[in-house]
Amino acid sequence: MNPGSIELLPAERARQLTELAEKARDYLTRLARSDVSYDATGVQLLDEWIERYLQFASDPPTNTRLAWTAFLGEVLRRRFGCEWALQEDGTGHRSVILVYSVGVSDQKSIDISAQIGKRITDGIAASAACFYLATAIELRSRDIESSEIP
């Protein structure tokens, strides 16, 4: 994989992320003591989970970070029809991202791994819920622009 290149995940690996998101949703359901959905409320609960976790450990293990990434990404993927992908940053580090189409031939990406990393390092100032809302506005405007009649 070349630096900066984007590689869509094969169906099996995308399914694994979706399954991990489901495990995170199940955990959030237990935490909230009511059914959690893949929506803005679910992302607010994700913020609470992250905040609680960070009160006890400042450096969550990779599997916990990946569960948070999978849940946040799955909320966006389900709502806006994005696809799971990986992107290499040039240092050999790969980020889990979502890609979506803009117009006929352009693609943009959303770096979910980076957002979870910011949420961990910057605290609530990098809220997953605020990120979700800002991203949803951007993706809705894409849908509006692509449906306009010239």
C-alpha positions as CSV (number, residue, x, y, z in Angstrom):
1,M,0.0,0.0,0.0
2,N,1.5,3.4,-1.0
3,P,1.5,6.4,1.4
4,G,-1.8,8.2,1.2
5,S,-3.4,5.5,-0.8
6,I,-6.9,4.2,0.0
7,E,-7.7,0.5,-0.1
8,L,-11.4,-0.5,0.2
9,L,-11.8,-3.4,2.7
10,P,-12.7,-6.8,1.2
11,A,-16.2,-7.9,2.2
12,E,-15.0,-10.3,4.9
13,R,-12.9,-7.6,6.7
14,A,-15.7,-5.0,6.4
15,R,-18.0,-7.6,8.0
16,Q,-15.6,-8.1,10.8
17,L,-15.7,-4.3,11.6
18,T,-19.5,-4.4,11.5
19,E,-19.5,-7.4,13.9
20,L,-17.1,-5.5,16.2
21,A,-19.4,-2.4,16.0
22,E,-22.3,-4.7,17.1
23,K,-20.3,-5.9,20.1
24,A,-19.7,-2.3,21.0
25,R,-23.4,-1.6,20.6
26,D,-24.2,-4.5,22.9
27,Y,-21.8,-3.1,25.5
28,L,-23.4,0.4,25.2
29,T,-26.8,-1.2,25.6
30,R,-25.7,-2.8,28.9
31,L,-24.1,0.5,30.0
32,A,-27.3,2.5,29.2
33,R,-29.6,-0.3,30.4
34,S,-31.7,0.2,27.3
35,D,-31.4,-0.6,23.6
36,V,-28.8,1.5,21.8
37,S,-29.1,2.2,18.1
38,Y,-26.7,3.3,15.4
39,D,-27.6,7.0,15.7
40,A,-26.7,10.3,17.3
41,T,-27.8,9.1,20.8
42,G,-25.6,6.0,20.4
43,V,-22.6,8.3,19.6
44,Q,-23.3,10.4,22.7
45,L,-23.2,7.1,24.7
46,L,-20.0,6.3,23.0
47,D,-18.6,9.6,24.3
48,E,-19.7,8.6,27.8
49,W,-18.0,5.2,27.5
50,I,-14.8,6.8,26.3
51,E,-14.9,9.3,29.1
52,R,-15.5,6.7,31.8
53,Y,-12.7,4.5,30.4
54,L,-10.2,7.5,30.3
55,Q,-10.8,8.2,33.9
56,F,-9.0,5.0,34.8
57,A,-6.6,4.5,31.9
58,S,-5.2,7.1,29.6
59,D,-4.0,4.7,26.9
60,P,-6.7,2.3,25.8
61,P,-5.5,-0.9,24.2
62,T,-5.8,-1.4,20.4
63,N,-8.9,-3.6,20.6
64,T,-10.8,-1.0,22.7
65,R,-9.8,1.8,20.3
66,L,-10.9,-0.4,17.4
67,A,-14.3,-1.1,19.0
68,W,-14.9,2.6,19.4
69,T,-13.7,3.2,15.8
70,A,-16.0,0.4,14.5
71,F,-19.1,1.8,16.3
72,L,-18.6,5.4,15.3
73,G,-17.8,4.3,11.7
74,E,-20.8,2.0,11.6
75,V,-23.2,4.8,12.6
76,L,-21.9,6.9,9.6
77,R,-21.7,4.0,7.2
78,R,-25.3,2.9,7.9
79,R,-26.7,6.4,7.7
80,F,-24.8,7.7,4.6
81,G,-23.8,4.6,2.6
82,C,-20.1,5.0,3.1
83,E,-17.6,2.1,2.7
84,W,-15.0,0.8,5.0
85,A,-11.4,1.3,3.9
86,L,-7.8,1.6,5.1
87,Q,-5.4,4.5,4.4
88,E,-1.7,4.5,5.0
89,D,-0.1,7.7,6.2
90,G,3.5,7.2,4.9
91,T,5.0,5.9,8.2
92,G,3.5,2.5,7.8
93,H,0.5,3.4,10.1
94,R,-2.9,2.4,8.7
95,S,-6.1,4.2,9.6
96,V,-9.6,2.8,9.4
97,I,-11.5,5.2,7.3
98,L,-14.8,5.5,5.5
99,V,-15.0,6.6,1.9
100,Y,-17.9,8.2,0.1
101,S,-18.6,9.4,-3.4
102,V,-18.9,13.1,-4.3
103,G,-20.3,13.6,-7.7
104,V,-19.6,11.1,-10.5
105,S,-16.0,10.4,-10.1
106,D,-14.6,12.0,-6.9
107,Q,-14.2,10.2,-3.5
108,K,-13.7,11.7,-0.1
109,S,-12.7,10.0,3.1
110,I,-13.5,10.3,6.8
111,D,-10.7,9.2,9.1
112,I,-12.5,7.5,11.9
113,S,-9.3,6.2,13.6
114,A,-7.8,9.7,13.8
115,Q,-11.0,11.0,15.4
116,I,-11.0,8.4,18.0
117,G,-7.3,9.2,18.6
118,K,-8.2,12.9,19.0
119,R,-11.0,12.0,21.4
120,I,-8.5,10.0,23.5
121,T,-5.8,12.7,23.6
122,D,-7.9,15.9,23.6
123,G,-10.8,14.7,25.8
124,I,-14.3,15.9,25.4
125,A,-13.1,18.9,23.3
126,A,-12.8,16.3,20.5
127,S,-16.2,14.8,21.2
128,A,-17.3,11.9,19.0
129,A,-20.9,13.3,19.1
130,C,-19.8,16.7,17.8
131,F,-17.7,15.0,15.1
132,Y,-20.7,12.9,14.1
133,L,-23.0,15.9,13.8
134,A,-20.5,17.9,11.8
135,T,-19.8,15.0,9.5
136,A,-23.5,14.3,9.1
137,I,-24.1,18.0,8.1
138,E,-21.3,17.7,5.5
139,L,-22.7,14.4,4.1
140,R,-26.2,15.7,4.0
141,S,-25.0,18.7,2.0
142,R,-23.3,16.3,-0.4
143,D,-26.7,14.5,-0.9
144,I,-28.5,17.8,-1.5
145,E,-25.9,19.0,-4.0
146,S,-25.9,15.7,-5.9
147,S,-29.7,15.8,-6.1
148,E,-30.1,19.3,-7.4
149,I,-31.2,19.8,-11.0
150,P,-28.7,21.8,-13.0
